[in-house]
Amino acid sequence: MEDLDRRIIGLLCEDGRMSLADIARETGLSTSALHQRVRRLEQRGLITGYRAEVDFRGIGLPLTAFVSLTPIDPASPDDVPERLQEIAEIDSCWSVAGSQSYVLKVRVAEPVDLEALLARIRAAANVSTRTTIVLSTAFENRPPHLP
């Protein structure tokens, strides 16, 4: 990837709503040349989407937790993501190395909702869980460091 492409991606990560004209000005490209580069970055899968950052406390989901999953039967098919796909409270699902198979990031309104969610996860995926509740977030979703 060229340095200019890294710069464009970095600017979009810092502000996904930055106009193409402003990015062109920052990078020294014409708006049409920049538009072509952004389109190529999207086509190559290096830019995969644009989204709003949300204040989860403000929308009524102040409780964030990480839930580690361990299969109850290690010989069963590894289809945990498919089994959990429709559970809206799950923000992210990562396959991990170590004693657990997956780690989930979940968001709910209050502890009783977390308790109910954990029961649904256990039943749907046939797993045991280990939960860590987030007390505060120093930073999250930082733009990548692009050397």
Helices and strands as residue ranges (DSSP letters): H 3-14, H 20-27, H 31-43, E 63-71, H 80-84, E 90-95, E 102-108, H 111-125, E 127-133
